Amino acid sequence: MISEVVSTPSARKDYDDCTAKYGRYGIPVYLVVDPYAREVVLHTEPTSSGYSTAHTRAYGTGRLPIPLADGRTFPLDLDELPLPDPEPDTH
């Protein structure tokens, strides 16, 4: 499993480029945590061009069961994910 936390400059890379690359390399689970959109995207079932399955869940919706390659399940608590720091007030 690979997990990435989106930052403003890397959003396109995390959502598009890495999804295609990790799927092509056969990484069984790719998780994108996006604190700006307040959601996570769980990619499974890798293909030669990305992943055939993607599930999106919002922050604050309980536990997301993440299937691991060894048959275990990792429960990610979506109620405890951090939010980005507020932008500084420049006025």
N, C-alpha and C positions, 0 to 999 in steps of 0.2 A: 504494500500500500504506500502511496505517496500522497501527502497532504500539502496544500499550499494555502497561504493566507493572502488574499488579494490586497495589494497596495494600489494607490491611484495610478502610478505610472505602469504597473505590470498587469493591469486588468485584461487587456487584449491577449497578452502572452499566456496568462493563466487559463483563460477561458478557451482560447482557440489553438494557439501554437502547441502548448503543453498537452492539451487533450488529444490532439492528433499524434504527437510524438509518443506519449506514454502508451496510448492504445497500440500503436504500431510496434512498440517494443514489448508488448504483452504484459504490461503492469496490470495485475488483476483488478485493482481498486485505485481510483484517483478521486480524491476529495478536494473540492475547492470551497474554502471558507471565505465568504465575502462580507466583511463587517459593514461596508458602505450600503449594500443592498439588503443587509440583515437576512442573509440566506446562505445555505450550503447546497452544493450540487455534488451528488454522489454518482460517479461514473463507474459502471461495471460492464463486464462482457467485452473485453478488448477486441478490436478488429484491426485490419491493416490500415484503416484510415481514421481510427479514433475509438469510440465506444458505441456499442449498440444500445446501451441502456443508460439513461441519466434520470435521476430523481432529485427534485428540488424541494427543500424543506426550509421554512422560515425559522428564524431565531425565535425562541420562546415557545416552541411546540413540543416540549418533552424530549424524549430520548430517540435518537436515530440509530437503529441497529446497523452496524457496518460489518458485512461478511468478510472475514479474513481468509487468506488462501489455505490456511491449515484447518479450516472447518469451524474455528471459533468465531464468535461474534463480539465486536467491540461496541458497547453502547456509548455513543457520544451525546452528552447532555447539552441540548440546544438552548436550555434556559440559562446556562452559565457562560456563554460565549461573550468575549469582550467586544465592546463597540469602539470605533475610532475616536481618538481625541478630538474634541471640538476645535474648529478652526479658530485661530486667534482673532480677536476683534481689532481691526486695523483703523477704526475711526477715532 
